[in-house]
Amino acid sequence: MNNNHDERMAKMTFASVYPHYLTKVEKKGRTKEELHQVIAWLTGFDEKKLQALMDEKATFESFFQQATLNPYAHLIKGVICGIRVEEIENPLTQQVRFLDKLVDELAKGRKMEKILRTG
């Protein structure tokens, strides 16, 4: 993975990607609440904090700097955009891909207790 890609991901705002996450899960019959539950599991952000980060147009870099990453996040495995998330070397890019993967699983109808890994 090249540094350009990592840099682009770091500078992307969470607010610009969030609507895509929401559309993706809602199209598959999942809810905004479920999406927020998944994001909260990974980042520790509640509804208010999430909204604040979107309002201030936080980049993914700033978003994940403020997050308290779930201790079980390393259990998120699989392929996103042809790349295994567990093999991504850049920590920030990996965290963004963890989030993508969770959103994917939600959209694919995976059970919540399977998405929210517990070891």
C-alpha positions as semicolon CSV with decimal commas, in nm:
position;residue;x (nm);y (nm);z (nm)
1;M;0,000;0,000;0,000
2;N;0,152;0,333;-0,093
3;N;0,188;0,639;0,127
4;N;-0,036;0,846;-0,100
5;H;-0,324;0,617;-0,024
6;D;-0,255;0,633;0,351
7;E;-0,233;1,011;0,335
8;R;-0,559;1,041;0,143
9;M;-0,734;0,824;0,400
10;A;-0,594;1,033;0,687
11;K;-0,723;1,356;0,533
12;M;-1,068;1,228;0,438
13;T;-1,335;1,353;0,674
14;F;-1,555;1,115;0,866
15;A;-1,852;1,338;0,775
16;S;-1,791;1,280;0,403
17;V;-1,796;0,901;0,441
18;Y;-2,071;0,866;0,702
19;P;-2,365;0,918;0,459
20;H;-2,228;0,632;0,246
21;Y;-2,212;0,406;0,551
22;L;-2,569;0,497;0,641
23;T;-2,704;0,444;0,288
24;K;-2,522;0,113;0,264
25;V;-2,672;-0,032;0,582
26;E;-3,021;0,116;0,539
27;K;-3,046;-0,024;0,187
28;K;-3,001;-0,365;0,344
29;G;-3,265;-0,311;0,611
30;R;-3,035;-0,219;0,897
31;T;-3,082;0,096;1,106
32;K;-2,891;0,411;1,189
33;E;-2,899;0,296;1,552
34;E;-2,726;-0,028;1,457
35;L;-2,466;0,165;1,258
36;H;-2,402;0,389;1,558
37;Q;-2,378;0,084;1,785
38;V;-2,106;-0,061;1,560
39;I;-1,917;0,271;1,546
40;A;-1,946;0,308;1,926
41;W;-1,813;-0,045;1,976
42;L;-1,503;0,029;1,769
43;T;-1,435;0,389;1,880
44;G;-1,609;0,447;2,211
45;F;-1,793;0,748;2,062
46;D;-2,149;0,813;2,171
47;E;-2,413;0,983;1,958
48;K;-2,319;1,333;2,079
49;K;-1,947;1,288;2,017
50;L;-2,013;1,142;1,673
51;Q;-2,223;1,443;1,578
52;A;-1,960;1,683;1,712
53;L;-1,690;1,512;1,503
54;M;-1,907;1,543;1,193
55;D;-1,989;1,907;1,266
56;E;-1,623;1,996;1,300
57;K;-1,543;1,797;0,984
58;A;-1,288;1,583;1,166
59;T;-1,048;1,397;0,941
60;F;-1,011;1,024;0,993
61;E;-0,674;1,102;1,148
62;S;-0,830;1,324;1,412
63;F;-1,133;1,091;1,443
64;F;-0,917;0,792;1,538
65;Q;-0,678;1,001;1,751
66;Q;-0,978;1,080;1,971
67;A;-1,115;0,727;1,966
68;T;-1,064;0,466;2,233
69;L;-1,017;0,167;2,008
70;N;-1,196;-0,146;2,126
71;P;-0,945;-0,394;2,273
72;Y;-1,099;-0,662;2,049
73;A;-1,059;-0,461;1,728
74;H;-0,766;-0,687;1,630
75;L;-1,020;-0,968;1,587
76;I;-1,165;-0,789;1,283
77;K;-1,037;-0,986;0,989
78;G;-1,121;-1,023;0,624
79;V;-1,086;-0,849;0,293
80;I;-1,180;-0,491;0,205
81;C;-1,101;-0,356;-0,142
82;G;-0,892;-0,666;-0,211
83;I;-0,670;-0,616;0,095
84;R;-0,673;-0,822;0,415
85;V;-0,742;-0,576;0,698
86;E;-0,527;-0,771;0,943
87;E;-0,223;-0,722;0,716
88;I;-0,247;-0,343;0,672
89;E;0,069;-0,189;0,815
90;N;-0,036;0,173;0,852
91;P;-0,228;0,187;1,183
92;L;-0,466;0,464;1,077
93;T;-0,548;0,303;0,742
94;Q;-0,608;-0,021;0,928
95;Q;-0,847;0,148;1,171
96;V;-1,044;0,305;0,887
97;R;-1,063;-0,037;0,721
98;F;-1,178;-0,194;1,050
99;L;-1,468;0,049;1,042
100;D;-1,538;-0,028;0,675
101;K;-1,538;-0,399;0,753
102;L;-1,783;-0,362;1,042
103;V;-2,017;-0,154;0,825
104;D;-1,988;-0,422;0,554
105;E;-2,078;-0,699;0,796
106;L;-2,375;-0,499;0,920
107;A;-2,496;-0,443;0,562
108;K;-2,450;-0,812;0,485
109;G;-2,692;-0,904;0,762
110;R;-2,440;-1,046;1,006
111;K;-2,576;-1,082;1,360
112;M;-2,485;-0,797;1,592
113;E;-2,326;-1,027;1,850
114;K;-2,093;-1,160;1,580
115;I;-2,000;-0,810;1,457
116;L;-1,925;-0,684;1,807
117;R;-1,642;-0,924;1,880
118;T;-1,570;-1,019;2,238
119;G;-1,269;-1,245;2,213
